[in-house]
Amino acid sequence: MVYKNILVGLDGSSQADNAFKVACGLANALSADLHLIWIVNRDRGMDSSFGVNEDFYRDQYHQVQDKLVSYVEDAKKAGLKVTGEALVGNIKLVLANEYPKEHGIDLIVLGNTGLNTVEKLVVGSHTNYVIRNSACDVLVVK
C-alpha cells in the first residue's frame, strides 16, 4: 500500500517529536501529504469537576497554535506538502476517527506515549485507543 495522507498527532513530547521526524521521512519517500494536528483535550469531567470554562480552552488553543507553527515550517523546509491544525476536542476520538475520516487519512503516526506513568493510569493511553479503534493503519514510534 502506498500512503497518500499521513497524520501526525503532536503534543510537545519527545515521543511526538520522534513521530514527526519519522512521518516527515515517510511523507518525503512516498510523496504523501502530511497532516499535523495538536489537540487540546476537552474533558467534560474536568469542566464540571473543576469549573473549567471556555476561556481555559481558548487559551490552550492559542498556545497550541503557536507551538504548531515551527513544525509546519520545518516540514515545508523539507519540501513537504503539509497542513497544520490546532483543535479542541476529545483526543482519542479526533485522532482515531473524526480527523482521519474528514481528511482521507490512510496512516496515523504517533509517539508511543506523551504522558508520564501516573497520567497514563488516570487518563489511559491515547495511542492504545487509536491503535484499537482507527479504521486506517497506525505507526507507533518510540
N, CA, C and O atoms as a DFTB+ gen file, in Angstrom:
568 C
 N C O
     1  1       0.845      -1.191       0.000
     2  2       0.000       0.000       0.000
     3  2       0.880       1.240       0.000
     4  3       1.886       1.307       0.706
     5  1       0.490       2.202      -0.790
     6  2       1.188       3.479      -0.805
     7  2       0.318       4.483      -0.053
     8  3      -0.846       4.694      -0.391
     9  1       0.897       5.086       0.957
    10  2       0.161       6.061       1.764
    11  2       0.181       7.414       1.078
    12  3       1.219       7.861       0.590
    13  1      -0.974       8.059       1.047
    14  2      -1.098       9.361       0.396
    15  2      -1.324      10.497       1.391
    16  3      -0.956      11.640       1.120
    17  1      -1.924      10.194       2.536
    18  2      -2.233      11.201       3.555
    19  2      -1.813      10.672       4.918
    20  3      -2.417       9.743       5.455
    21  1      -0.776      11.276       5.463
    22  2      -0.206      10.830       6.730
    23  2      -0.544      11.853       7.810
    24  3      -0.306      13.050       7.651
    25  1      -1.098      11.360       8.899
    26  2      -1.476      12.207      10.037
    27  2      -0.499      11.993      11.185
    28  3      -0.174      10.858      11.534
    29  1      -0.036      13.095      11.768
    30  2       0.822      13.029      12.949
    31  2       0.130      13.759      14.091
    32  3      -0.278      14.912      13.946
    33  1      -0.001      13.079      15.228
    34  2      -0.541      13.701      16.433
    35  2       0.599      14.260      17.260
    36  3       1.496      13.524      17.670
    37  1       0.567      15.562      17.506
    38  2       1.618      16.238      18.266
    39  2       1.126      16.614      19.652
    40  3      -0.059      16.881      19.852
    41  1       2.058      16.631      20.617
    42  2       1.698      17.067      21.966
    43  2       2.868      17.715      22.704
    44  3       2.761      18.001      23.897
    45  1       3.977      17.949      22.013
    46  2       5.124      18.595      22.643
    47  2       6.092      17.636      23.313
    48  3       7.131      18.069      23.811
    49  1       5.783      16.347      23.340
    50  2       6.660      15.368      23.979
    51  2       7.778      14.962      23.024
    52  3       7.679      15.167      21.814
    53  1       8.836      14.388      23.575
    54  2       9.927      13.905      22.734
    55  2       9.458      12.758      21.843
    56  3       9.951      12.601      20.726
    57  1       8.513      11.957      22.326
    58  2       7.980      10.862      21.520
    59  2       7.214      11.398      20.305
    60  3       7.322      10.851      19.208
    61  1       6.447      12.460      20.504
    62  2       5.724      13.073      19.386
    63  2       6.704      13.712      18.410
    64  3       6.483      13.681      17.200
    65  1       7.781      14.289      18.926
    66  2       8.805      14.852      18.046
    67  2       9.434      13.761      17.186
    68  3       9.686      13.969      15.999
    69  1       9.687      12.600      17.785
    70  2      10.225      11.473      17.019
    71  2       9.229      11.010      15.960
    72  3       9.614      10.708      14.830
    73  1       7.958      10.954      16.323
    74  2       6.914      10.572      15.366
    75  2       6.873      11.566      14.202
    76  3       6.714      11.169      13.048
    77  1       7.016      12.847      14.508
    78  2       7.033      13.883      13.473
    79  2       8.186      13.643      12.495
    80  3       7.995      13.714      11.281
    81  1       9.364      13.363      13.014
    82  2      10.536      13.133      12.159
    83  2      10.344      11.913      11.268
    84  3      10.656      11.950      10.078
    85  1       9.832      10.837      11.843
    86  2       9.588       9.627      11.058
    87  2       8.538       9.898       9.980
    88  3       8.698       9.478       8.834
    89  1       7.474      10.594      10.342
    90  2       6.402      10.893       9.387
    91  2       6.909      11.782       8.259
    92  3       6.507      11.610       7.109
    93  1       7.775      12.718       8.573
    94  2       8.356      13.571       7.523
    95  2       9.153      12.723       6.533
    96  3       9.052      12.912       5.321
    97  1       9.943      11.790       7.057
    98  2      10.712      10.905       6.185
    99  2       9.815      10.052       5.302
   100  3      10.084       9.881       4.113
   101  1       8.749       9.518       5.888
   102  2       7.801       8.720       5.111
   103  2       7.090       9.561       4.059
   104  3       6.965       9.144       2.908
   105  1       6.629      10.736       4.449
   106  2       5.930      11.614       3.511
   107  2       6.843      11.971       2.338
   108  3       6.402      12.018       1.189
   109  1       8.100      12.219       2.634
   110  2       9.059      12.549       1.582
   111  2       9.268      11.352       0.649
   112  3       9.214      11.497      -0.572
   113  1       9.503      10.182       1.223
   114  2       9.764       8.986       0.422
   115  2       8.560       8.572      -0.421
   116  3       8.716       8.058      -1.529
   117  1       7.363       8.797       0.108
   118  2       6.142       8.354      -0.557
   119  2       5.424       9.464      -1.330
   120  3       4.386       9.222      -1.947
   121  1       5.972      10.672      -1.295
   122  2       5.308      11.844      -1.896
   123  2       3.892      11.999      -1.354
   124  3       2.955      12.295      -2.095
   125  1       3.757      11.792      -0.050
   126  2       2.449      11.884       0.605
   127  2       2.247      13.266       1.214
   128  3       3.208      13.981       1.501
   129  1       0.990      13.628       1.405
   130  2       0.652      14.859       2.117
   131  2       0.768      14.591       3.610
   132  3       0.420      13.511       4.087
   133  1       1.257      15.577       4.336
   134  2       1.451      15.452       5.777
   135  2       0.435      16.339       6.498
   136  3       0.309      17.527       6.200
   137  1      -0.273      15.753       7.435
   138  2      -1.263      16.469       8.234
   139  2      -0.791      16.452       9.685
   140  3      -0.608      15.385      10.272
   141  1      -0.600      17.619      10.253
   142  2      -0.172      17.734      11.641
   143  2      -1.331      18.266      12.463
   144  3      -1.936      19.279      12.111
   145  1      -1.641      17.583      13.560
   146  2      -2.670      18.112      14.452
   147  2      -2.172      18.075      15.886
   148  3      -1.451      17.168      16.302
   149  1      -2.581      19.089      16.617
   150  2      -2.277      19.196      18.046
   151  2      -3.614      19.479      18.710
   152  3      -4.231      20.515      18.460
   153  1      -4.051      18.577      19.538
   154  2      -5.400      18.649      20.086
   155  2      -5.367      19.049      21.555
   156  3      -4.656      18.450      22.362
   157  1      -6.136      20.054      21.880
   158  2      -6.372      20.414      23.275
   159  2      -7.502      19.515      23.741
   160  3      -8.616      19.578      23.221
   161  1      -7.208      18.682      24.721
   162  2      -8.194      17.695      25.166
   163  2      -9.337      18.365      25.916
   164  3      -9.133      19.005      26.948
   165  1     -10.519      18.209      25.387
   166  2     -11.730      18.741      26.024
   167  2     -12.316      17.637      26.876
   168  3     -12.857      16.660      26.358
   169  1     -12.208      17.791      28.165
   170  2     -12.650      16.768      29.106
   171  2     -13.867      17.286      29.856
   172  3     -13.757      18.178      30.697
   173  1     -15.019      16.724      29.546
   174  2     -16.269      17.178      30.179
   175  2     -16.235      16.981      31.693
   176  3     -16.823      17.769      32.434
   177  1     -15.552      15.938      32.155
   178  2     -15.431      15.710      33.591
   179  2     -14.663      16.831      34.261
   180  3     -15.010      17.258      35.361
   181  1     -13.613      17.310      33.594
   182  2     -12.826      18.408      34.147
   183  2     -13.654      19.699      34.148
   184  3     -13.557      20.512      35.067
   185  1     -14.459      19.867      33.112
   186  2     -15.316      21.050      33.032
   187  2     -16.196      21.163      34.267
   188  3     -16.266      22.215      34.903
   189  1     -16.866      20.063      34.598
   190  2     -17.811      20.123      35.706
   191  2     -17.119      20.012      37.062
   192  3     -17.515      20.692      38.009
   193  1     -16.098      19.170      37.173
   194  2     -15.431      18.975      38.470
   195  2     -14.611      20.175      38.915
   196  3     -14.587      20.516      40.097
   197  1     -13.937      20.816      37.959
   198  2     -13.017      21.900      38.314
   199  2     -13.463      23.265      37.809
   200  3     -12.745      24.252      37.970
   201  1     -14.623      23.327      37.208
   202  2     -15.139      24.601      36.740
   203  2     -14.357      25.190      35.581
   204  3     -14.287      26.410      35.430
   205  1     -13.768      24.326      34.760
   206  2     -13.027      24.806      33.594
   207  2     -14.026      25.393      32.610
   208  3     -15.068      24.800      32.333
   209  1     -13.690      26.575      32.085
   210  2     -14.613      27.247      31.179
   211  2     -13.991      27.430      29.789
   212  3     -12.867      26.998      29.532
   213  1     -14.734      28.066      28.922
   214  2     -14.295      28.273      27.538
   215  2     -12.993      29.066      27.447
   216  3     -12.191      28.837      26.542
   217  1     -12.778      29.997      28.376
   218  2     -11.544      30.785      28.354
   219  2     -10.305      29.895      28.481
   220  3      -9.292      30.132      27.823
   221  1     -10.392      28.875      29.328
   222  2      -9.287      27.933      29.506
   223  2      -8.953      27.256      28.183
   224  3      -7.790      27.215      27.783
   225  1      -9.963      26.727      27.501
   226  2      -9.744      26.028      26.235
   227  2      -9.267      26.986      25.146
   228  3      -8.431      26.621      24.319
   229  1      -9.789      28.190      25.143
   230  2      -9.367      29.181      24.165
   231  2      -7.892      29.526      24.355
   232  3      -7.145      29.624      23.381
   233  1      -7.473      29.711      25.605
   234  2      -6.058      29.999      25.893
   235  2      -5.167      28.839      25.476
   236  3      -4.123      29.044      24.857
   237  1      -5.576      27.624      25.814
   238  2      -4.808      26.440      25.435
   239  2      -4.716      26.317      23.909
   240  3      -3.662      25.985      23.366
   241  1      -5.810      26.583      23.241
   242  2      -5.864      26.515      21.784
   243  2      -4.853      27.478      21.163
   244  3      -4.124      27.106      20.243
   245  1      -4.807      28.699      21.657
   246  2      -3.874      29.696      21.109
   247  2      -2.424      29.305      21.385
   248  3      -1.558      29.521      20.537
   249  1      -2.152      28.742      22.541
   250  2      -0.799      28.283      22.846
   251  2      -0.388      27.153      21.895
   252  3       0.738      27.128      21.399
   253  1      -1.293      26.242      21.654
   254  2      -1.015      25.120      20.762
   255  2      -0.807      25.616      19.330
   256  3       0.090      25.136      18.637
   257  1      -1.613      26.556      18.886
   258  2      -1.452      27.124      17.548
   259  2      -0.038      27.676      17.371
   260  3       0.606      27.442      16.348
   261  1       0.434      28.406      18.371
   262  2       1.775      28.992      18.303
   263  2       2.854      27.917      18.227
   264  3       3.816      28.059      17.473
   265  1       2.703      26.844      18.999
   266  2       3.689      25.757      19.012
   267  2       3.696      24.988      17.694
   268  3       4.741      24.499      17.266
   269  1       2.553      24.882      17.062
   270  2       2.408      24.124      15.826
   271  2       3.156      24.771      14.657
   272  3       3.583      24.080      13.731
   273  1       3.310      26.074      14.700
   274  2       3.917      26.815      13.598
   275  2       5.305      26.285      13.244
   276  3       5.616      26.123      12.064
   277  1       6.139      26.013      14.239
   278  2       7.504      25.569      13.952
   279  2       7.525      24.196      13.267
   280  3       8.376      23.941      12.415
   281  1       6.602      23.325      13.634
   282  2       6.518      22.015      12.977
   283  2       6.141      22.163      11.501
   284  3       6.728      21.519      10.632
   285  1       5.163      23.012      11.236
   286  2       4.732      23.244       9.852
   287  2       5.884      23.839       9.047
   288  3       6.137      23.421       7.918
   289  1       6.580      24.812       9.626
   290  2       7.709      25.437       8.929
   291  2       8.810      24.420       8.641
   292  3       9.378      24.417       7.549
   293  1       9.117      23.557       9.609
   294  2      10.143      22.527       9.402
   295  2       9.756      21.583       8.267
   296  3      10.598      21.227       7.443
   297  1       8.502      21.181       8.221
   298  2       8.043      20.282       7.159
   299  2       8.099      20.972       5.795
   300  3       8.476      20.354       4.799
   301  1       7.728      22.237       5.753
   302  2       7.802      22.978       4.486
   303  2       9.241      23.130       4.024
   304  3       9.525      23.010       2.832
   305  1      10.150      23.391       4.952
   306  2      11.571      23.496       4.598
   307  2      12.093      22.186       4.019
   308  3      13.006      22.186       3.194
   309  1      11.511      21.074       4.452
   310  2      11.901      19.760       3.935
   311  2      11.234      19.460       2.595
   312  3      11.428      18.386       2.025
   313  1      10.444      20.420       2.092
   314  2       9.807      20.267       0.795
   315  2       8.519      19.474       0.803
   316  3       8.081      18.985      -0.239
   317  1       7.915      19.342       1.956
   318  2       6.696      18.554       2.073
   319  2       5.451      19.407       1.910
   320  3       5.440      20.591       2.248
   321  1       4.400      18.784       1.386
   322  2       3.093      19.424       1.361
   323  2       2.469      19.147       2.718
   324  3       2.166      17.997       3.037
   325  1       2.274      20.181       3.516
   326  2       1.870      19.999       4.909
   327  2       0.746      20.954       5.289
   328  3       0.683      22.093       4.824
   329  1      -0.138      20.456       6.146
   330  2      -1.132      21.302       6.786
   331  2      -1.008      21.073       8.290
   332  3      -0.679      19.974       8.736
   333  1      -1.271      22.109       9.053
   334  2      -1.220      22.005      10.497
   335  2      -2.475      22.596      11.103
   336  3      -2.920      23.674      10.711
   337  1      -3.039      21.887      12.055
   338  2      -4.271      22.343      12.685
   339  2      -4.232      22.138      14.183
   340  3      -3.859      21.072      14.672
   341  1      -4.622      23.170      14.899
   342  2      -4.868      23.058      16.334
   343  2      -6.365      22.822      16.490
   344  3      -7.178      23.482      15.843
   345  1      -6.716      21.885      17.346
   346  2      -8.118      21.530      17.538
   347  2      -8.430      21.401      19.024
   348  3      -7.538      21.151      19.835
   349  1      -9.692      21.571      19.371
   350  2     -10.166      21.316      20.729
   351  2     -11.185      20.191      20.628
   352  3     -12.134      20.273      19.848
   353  1     -10.989      19.137      21.420
   354  2     -11.919      18.023      21.378
   355  2     -11.389      16.851      22.165
   356  3     -10.403      16.971      22.892
   357  1     -12.040      15.731      22.020
   358  2     -11.619      14.501      22.667
   359  2     -10.474      13.919      21.834
   360  3     -10.680      13.502      20.694
   361  1      -9.270      13.893      22.408
   362  2      -8.083      13.480      21.658
   363  2      -8.292      12.118      21.004
   364  3      -8.007      11.949      19.818
   365  1      -8.781      11.161      21.757
   366  2      -8.934       9.805      21.237
   367  2      -9.861       9.761      20.034
   368  3      -9.532       9.152      19.017
   369  1     -11.010      10.397      20.143
   370  2     -11.986      10.357      19.050
   371  2     -11.513      11.123      17.827
   372  3     -11.711      10.679      16.696
   373  1     -10.884      12.283      18.051
   374  2     -10.398      13.085      16.924
   375  2      -9.300      12.337      16.180
   376  3      -9.326      12.268      14.951
   377  1      -8.334      11.774      16.908
   378  2      -7.216      11.064      16.265
   379  2      -7.654       9.773      15.585
   380  3      -7.231       9.488      14.464
   381  1      -8.480       9.007      16.238
   382  2      -8.840       7.680      15.723
   383  2      -9.902       7.729      14.637
   384  3      -9.879       6.906      13.722
   385  1     -10.824       8.666      14.716
   386  2     -11.980       8.619      13.829
   387  2     -12.254       9.906      13.055
   388  3     -12.243       9.916      11.824
   389  1     -12.497      10.982      13.784
   390  2     -13.032      12.184      13.153
   391  2     -12.104      12.782      12.097
   392  3     -12.495      12.934      10.940
   393  1     -10.896      13.116      12.488
   394  2      -9.974      13.754      11.543
   395  2      -9.630      12.820      10.375
   396  3      -9.678      13.252       9.223
   397  1      -9.285      11.555      10.639
   398  2      -8.965      10.672       9.510
   399  2     -10.103      10.533       8.490
   400  3      -9.852      10.526       7.285
   401  1     -11.327      10.425       8.955
   402  2     -12.463      10.290       8.039
   403  2     -12.663      11.569       7.227
   404  3     -12.946      11.506       6.030
   405  1     -12.517      12.721       7.867
   406  2     -12.737      14.002       7.186
   407  2     -11.648      14.329       6.172
   408  3     -11.894      15.089       5.235
   409  1     -10.442      13.769       6.339
   410  2      -9.306      14.166       5.505
   411  2      -8.687      13.014       4.714
   412  3      -7.601      13.168       4.156
   413  1      -9.342      11.890       4.659
   414  2      -8.844      10.769       3.868
   415  2      -7.491      10.245       4.333
   416  3      -6.655       9.866       3.512
   417  1      -7.273      10.223       5.638
   418  2      -6.003       9.763       6.194
   419  2      -5.897       8.246       6.026
   420  3      -6.842       7.510       6.312
   421  1      -4.729       7.790       5.558
   422  2      -4.533       6.346       5.439
   423  2      -3.406       5.828       6.334
   424  3      -3.171       4.621       6.392
   425  1      -2.703       6.732       7.035
   426  2      -1.706       6.319       8.017
   427  2      -1.648       7.366       9.129
   428  3      -1.542       8.564       8.864
   429  1      -1.717       6.902      10.365
   430  2      -1.569       7.766      11.533
   431  2      -0.241       7.420      12.182
   432  3       0.042       6.249      12.438
   433  1       0.580       8.436      12.450
   434  2       1.870       8.233      13.102
   435  2       1.814       8.928      14.458
   436  3       1.543      10.125      14.550
   437  1       2.079       8.148      15.511
   438  2       2.004       8.667      16.874
   439  2       3.232       8.248      17.665
   440  3       3.858       7.227      17.381
   441  1       3.561       9.059      18.663
   442  2       4.573       8.656      19.618
   443  2       4.004       7.597      20.540
   444  3       2.793       7.520      20.750
   445  1       4.894       6.781      21.090
   446  2       4.468       5.708      21.982
   447  2       3.613       6.240      23.119
   448  3       2.552       5.686      23.405
   449  1       4.055       7.297      23.765
   450  2       3.251       7.961      24.789
   451  2       3.812       9.347      25.031
   452  3       5.025       9.553      24.977
   453  1       2.944      10.281      25.292
   454  2       3.370      11.624      25.638
   455  2       3.084      11.924      27.097
   456  3       3.279      13.048      27.559
   457  1       2.623      10.922      27.816
   458  2       2.200      11.125      29.193
   459  2       3.141      10.419      30.151
   460  3       3.795       9.441      29.790
   461  1       3.202      10.922      31.375
   462  2       4.003      10.211      32.375
   463  2       3.193       9.029      32.921
   464  3       2.013       8.886      32.601
   465  1       3.814       8.202      33.727
   466  2       3.185       6.966      34.197
   467  2       1.900       7.216      34.970
   468  3       0.909       6.518      34.758
   469  1       1.900       8.194      35.857
   470  2       0.696       8.477      36.642
   471  2      -0.434       8.938      35.740
   472  3      -1.568       8.486      35.896
   473  1      -0.143       9.838      34.786
   474  2      -1.184      10.318      33.890
   475  2      -1.746       9.187      33.037
   476  3      -2.945       9.169      32.758
   477  1      -0.907       8.242      32.619
   478  2      -1.396       7.116      31.825
   479  2      -2.401       6.301      32.607
   480  3      -3.396       5.841      32.046
   481  1      -2.159       6.112      33.892
   482  2      -3.088       5.340      34.710
   483  2      -4.427       6.043      34.859
   484  3      -5.474       5.397      34.877
   485  1      -4.393       7.363      34.965
   486  2      -5.613       8.135      35.161
   487  2      -6.353       8.338      33.847
   488  3      -7.561       8.116      33.770
   489  1      -5.635       8.756      32.824
   490  2      -6.256       9.142      31.563
   491  2      -6.415       7.960      30.614
   492  3      -7.396       7.892      29.874
   493  1      -5.483       7.048      30.626
   494  2      -5.463       5.968      29.644
   495  2      -4.608       6.384      28.477
   496  3      -4.367       7.576      28.284
   497  1      -4.153       5.455      27.709
   498  2      -3.249       5.750      26.615
   499  2      -4.014       6.117      25.349
   500  3      -4.791       5.321      24.820
   501  1      -3.781       7.331      24.877
   502  2      -4.405       7.768      23.626
   503  2      -3.904       6.910      22.472
   504  3      -4.662       6.547      21.573
   505  1      -2.623       6.597      22.513
   506  2      -2.048       5.789      21.441
   507  2      -2.711       4.413      21.387
   508  3      -3.079       3.948      20.308
   509  1      -2.865       3.769      22.522
   510  2      -3.518       2.455      22.536
   511  2      -4.948       2.535      22.010
   512  3      -5.396       1.647      21.284
   513  1      -5.653       3.581      22.369
   514  2      -7.024       3.747      21.882
   515  2      -7.040       3.861      20.358
   516  3      -7.848       3.222      19.684
   517  1      -6.137       4.683      19.828
   518  2      -6.094       4.888      18.377
   519  2      -5.759       3.580      17.669
   520  3      -6.367       3.252      16.650
   521  1      -4.795       2.831      18.204
   522  2      -4.431       1.542      17.608
   523  2      -5.659       0.626      17.527
   524  3      -5.899      -0.005      16.498
   525  1      -6.415       0.560      18.589
   526  2      -7.574      -0.350      18.645
   527  2      -8.771       0.128      17.829
   528  3      -9.568      -0.692      17.373
   529  1      -8.912       1.429      17.638
   530  2     -10.156       1.948      17.072
   531  2     -10.046       2.642      15.727
   532  3     -11.071       3.002      15.147
   533  1      -8.864       2.839      15.219
   534  2      -8.707       3.530      13.960
   535  2      -9.079       2.616      12.788
   536  3      -8.831       1.411      12.823
   537  1      -9.668       3.201      11.767
   538  2     -10.013       2.450      10.561
   539  2      -8.823       2.339       9.608
   540  3      -8.866       1.568       8.650
   541  1      -7.755       3.112       9.868
   542  2      -6.586       3.066       8.999
   543  2      -5.367       2.548       9.764
   544  3      -5.441       2.300      10.968
   545  1      -4.259       2.389       9.065
   546  2      -3.035       1.901       9.682
   547  2      -2.486       2.920      10.676
   548  3      -2.658       4.128      10.511
   549  1      -1.823       2.409      11.711
   550  2      -1.212       3.248      12.738
   551  2       0.229       2.800      12.920
   552  3       0.510       1.613      13.083
   553  1       1.129       3.762      12.890
   554  2       2.536       3.504      13.147
   555  2       2.890       4.166      14.470
   556  3       2.696       5.370      14.637
   557  1       3.409       3.383      15.412
   558  2       3.801       3.903      16.705
   559  2       5.312       4.008      16.737
   560  3       6.024       3.038      16.477
   561  1       5.789       5.203      17.061
   562  2       7.225       5.494      17.088
   563  2       7.669       5.655      18.523
   564  3       7.012       6.345      19.302
   565  1       8.775       5.027      18.883
   566  2       9.314       5.136      20.233
   567  2      10.342       6.240      20.308
   568  3      10.910       6.483      21.373
